[in-house]
Amino acid sequence: MVERASALEGHDKPGRFGAPGGAGVVLSERRGLALALLSGFPEDRAAAEAAAQAALGLALPAAGRSTCSQAAGGARGQILWQGPERWLLIAPEGSGLIAGLEAAVAGQPALAVTDLGHARTVIRLEGPAARRLLMKESPVDLSPGAFPAGSVAMTRFGHLAVTLHAVAEETIEVLAFRSFGLALFEELCDRATELGYEVAAG
């Protein structure tokens, strides 16, 4: 059986780094996730809604937003907007997300399900300086008033394409292509040095 390897393996060693004092931000990788992209056409919105409900029990979010709740079996599920008629569904690995989606779209040829489980790195930033850190290299206004919890933006951090998801006021998740996962992590650590940061086990 093929085992999934993190792009940060051996690089995200737990510890406290940077400026002295309390850590302004804590970085950790979210591992053990199932991710799938659901896409279609505007006229297939009702079928896409039904597929999302069947797989995670969630409604599809509006543009620039997310929906989150407890999925079947108590596992937390998330749906992130990814552009017109495109949504990223996230659930714990082993939750049956992919199989559930594929079953839900059977007979709907205009809907597509793409397994992205091995193709994304998800880094969580927590702490009072999380937004300040991201605004160093992102053109998005990430102040709580402009980017409240539940907001999603497809943008960049430095030269890297990323998706930002505001989970809470002091918690933001950054998603990037797996091949750029280590570069993203190193860039985040570099920019967090003056703030003081901690790397926590994922």
Backbone torsions as a table, in degrees:
resi	resn	phi	psi	omega
1	MET	NA	134.1	-179.7
2	VAL	-75.1	130.1	178.0
3	GLU	-100.0	135.8	179.7
4	ARG	-75.2	131.2	179.2
5	ALA	-110.9	134.8	178.7
6	SER	-72.0	144.0	175.4
7	ALA	-67.7	-17.7	-178.6
8	LEU	-98.9	4.1	-175.7
9	GLU	-51.5	123.8	178.4
10	GLY	84.3	-5.2	-177.7
11	HIS	-112.4	-25.4	-176.8
12	ASP	-96.8	56.6	-178.6
13	LYS	-72.8	129.2	-178.4
14	PRO	-58.9	144.4	178.2
15	GLY	163.5	175.2	-179.8
16	ARG	-110.3	131.4	-173.1
17	PHE	-138.0	166.2	173.3
18	GLY	82.5	-152.0	-175.1
19	ALA	-56.9	145.2	179.1
20	PRO	-67.6	163.0	-178.2
21	GLY	102.5	-167.0	-179.6
22	GLY	-70.1	149.1	179.3
23	ALA	-70.9	125.0	178.4
24	GLY	-76.1	-22.5	-178.6
25	VAL	-151.1	144.1	176.8
26	VAL	-114.8	127.3	179.8
27	LEU	-107.0	135.9	174.9
28	SER	-151.2	149.8	177.2
29	GLU	-93.0	136.0	172.7
30	ARG	-86.4	116.8	-178.1
31	ARG	-113.9	170.6	177.5
32	GLY	66.9	40.7	-178.4
33	LEU	-109.9	147.2	168.1
34	ALA	-104.0	128.3	179.9
35	LEU	-127.9	137.0	179.3
36	ALA	-142.6	139.4	176.5
37	LEU	-97.9	124.9	176.4
38	LEU	-107.0	126.1	-178.5
39	SER	-141.1	157.0	-179.1
40	GLY	-168.7	-151.4	179.4
41	PHE	-119.9	159.6	-178.3
42	PRO	-52.4	-37.8	-178.0
43	GLU	-72.1	-9.2	179.7
44	ASP	-102.5	16.3	-175.9
45	ARG	-59.0	-41.9	-178.4
46	ALA	-62.5	-40.6	179.0
47	ALA	-67.9	-37.4	178.0
48	ALA	-66.0	-40.2	176.9
49	GLU	-59.7	-44.1	-179.1
50	ALA	-64.0	-38.5	179.3
51	ALA	-65.4	-42.9	179.4
52	ALA	-64.5	-40.6	178.6
53	GLN	-64.4	-40.7	-178.7
54	ALA	-67.9	-37.3	-175.4
55	ALA	-82.0	-41.0	-174.1
56	LEU	-128.7	-6.0	-177.5
57	GLY	69.6	29.1	-176.7
58	LEU	-124.9	149.8	173.0
59	ALA	-81.6	153.1	176.0
60	LEU	-71.3	136.3	-178.5
61	PRO	-76.9	160.6	174.6
62	ALA	-75.1	171.7	179.6
63	ALA	-56.9	133.1	178.0
64	GLY	74.6	17.3	-176.5
65	ARG	-133.0	174.5	176.4
66	SER	-135.5	162.9	169.8
67	THR	-128.2	140.6	-177.7
68	CYS	-140.9	144.1	175.2
69	SER	-170.2	-174.0	176.5
70	GLN	-84.1	123.3	177.8
71	ALA	-85.6	-177.7	-178.7
72	ALA	-55.2	136.7	179.2
73	GLY	80.7	7.7	177.9
74	GLY	88.0	-0.7	179.5
75	ALA	-76.9	141.7	-178.0
76	ARG	-79.1	131.1	178.3
77	GLY	-117.0	154.0	179.3
78	GLN	-140.4	146.7	170.3
79	ILE	-128.9	125.4	-179.4
80	LEU	-113.8	131.9	174.2
81	TRP	-63.9	137.7	-178.7
82	GLN	-129.1	15.4	-177.1
83	GLY	127.3	175.3	-179.1
84	PRO	-55.1	120.5	177.4
85	GLU	58.2	35.1	176.8
86	ARG	-138.0	129.6	-178.3
87	TRP	-138.1	140.6	176.9
88	LEU	-101.3	120.5	179.3
89	LEU	-102.3	132.1	-175.9
90	ILE	-128.8	134.5	176.9
91	ALA	-154.5	163.5	177.6
92	PRO	-60.7	146.0	176.6
93	GLU	-59.5	140.3	-178.8
94	GLY	88.5	1.5	-179.4
95	SER	-81.8	-7.9	-178.6
96	GLY	80.6	19.4	-176.4
97	LEU	-58.6	-51.4	-175.3
98	ILE	-63.8	-48.0	-179.9
99	ALA	-61.9	-39.6	179.6
100	GLY	-64.5	-41.2	178.7
101	LEU	-66.5	-45.1	-178.6
102	GLU	-61.9	-38.2	177.6
103	ALA	-67.5	-37.2	-177.2
104	ALA	-69.9	-29.3	-178.1
105	VAL	-96.9	0.9	177.5
106	ALA	-57.1	131.7	-178.0
107	GLY	84.5	4.1	177.3
108	GLN	-119.6	79.2	-173.0
109	PRO	-61.9	-19.5	-179.1
110	ALA	-84.0	-9.1	177.6
111	LEU	-99.7	139.0	-179.4
112	ALA	-124.5	140.6	176.0
113	VAL	-118.7	124.6	179.8
114	THR	-120.0	121.1	179.0
115	ASP	-74.5	117.9	-178.7
116	LEU	-113.2	15.1	-173.9
117	GLY	-54.8	-34.4	-178.5
118	HIS	-99.8	3.9	-170.0
119	ALA	-109.1	1.8	-178.1
120	ARG	-132.9	146.3	168.9
121	THR	-110.6	132.9	-179.1
122	VAL	-118.8	116.4	179.7
123	ILE	-113.5	128.0	-179.8
124	ARG	-99.3	132.2	175.3
125	LEU	-112.1	127.8	179.3
126	GLU	-131.2	141.7	176.5
127	GLY	131.0	167.5	-175.9
128	PRO	-64.8	-20.0	-178.5
129	ALA	-103.4	8.5	-176.7
130	ALA	-59.7	-47.1	-178.5
131	ARG	-68.7	-40.0	179.2
132	ARG	-60.9	-40.3	178.8
133	LEU	-60.6	-48.0	-177.0
134	LEU	-67.5	-33.4	-179.1
135	MET	-72.0	-9.8	174.7
136	LYS	-64.2	-33.4	-172.9
137	GLU	-129.3	9.1	-179.6
138	SER	-122.2	138.8	-179.1
139	PRO	-79.7	-2.5	-177.1
140	VAL	-81.6	139.3	173.1
141	ASP	-74.6	107.4	-175.9
142	LEU	-102.2	16.9	175.3
143	SER	-63.3	148.0	-176.5
144	PRO	-54.4	-33.1	-179.9
145	GLY	-70.1	-34.6	-178.4
146	ALA	-90.2	-24.8	-175.8
147	PHE	-136.0	70.2	-176.6
148	PRO	-73.6	172.7	177.8
149	ALA	-53.9	135.8	-178.2
150	GLY	96.7	-5.0	-179.8
151	SER	-81.9	149.2	178.2
152	VAL	-134.7	136.7	176.9
153	ALA	-138.4	134.0	172.9
154	MET	-98.0	112.1	-170.6
155	THR	-148.6	-145.6	177.5
156	ARG	-140.6	157.5	170.0
157	PHE	-126.6	109.4	-170.3
158	GLY	64.9	-124.6	179.6
159	HIS	-98.9	7.0	-174.5
160	LEU	-101.8	134.6	175.1
161	ALA	-75.6	129.7	-177.6
162	VAL	-140.8	162.2	167.4
163	THR	-113.3	129.2	178.1
164	LEU	-105.8	133.9	179.7
165	HIS	-130.2	115.0	177.9
166	ALA	-80.8	104.9	179.6
167	VAL	-79.2	-39.4	178.1
168	ALA	-153.6	178.8	-176.2
169	GLU	-59.0	-37.7	-178.7
170	GLU	-112.4	20.9	179.4
171	THR	-135.5	119.9	177.7
172	ILE	-132.1	135.4	176.4
173	GLU	-103.2	139.9	-179.0
174	VAL	-117.0	122.3	179.9
175	LEU	-110.8	135.2	179.2
176	ALA	-143.3	162.2	173.9
177	PHE	-57.3	140.1	-176.0
178	ARG	-56.9	-37.0	-178.4
179	SER	-64.6	-18.7	177.3
180	PHE	-106.3	6.9	-175.4
181	GLY	-59.2	-46.2	-178.8
182	LEU	-67.9	-40.5	178.1
183	ALA	-61.2	-40.4	177.9
184	LEU	-63.5	-47.0	-179.2
185	PHE	-59.8	-45.6	-179.2
186	GLU	-65.4	-37.7	178.1
187	GLU	-65.9	-42.0	178.1
188	LEU	-62.3	-44.2	179.8
189	CYS	-63.1	-42.0	-179.8
190	ASP	-61.6	-45.2	-178.3
191	ARG	-73.4	-19.8	-179.0
192	ALA	-87.9	-7.4	-174.4
193	THR	-56.7	-45.7	-177.5
194	GLU	-71.0	-17.8	-179.1
195	LEU	-89.4	-21.0	-170.9
196	GLY	81.5	124.6	-177.3
197	TYR	-144.2	161.9	177.9
198	GLU	-125.9	140.3	172.1
199	VAL	-103.6	122.2	-179.3
200	ALA	-107.3	153.4	178.6
201	ALA	-63.7	137.8	-179.4
202	GLY	-81.3	NA	NA
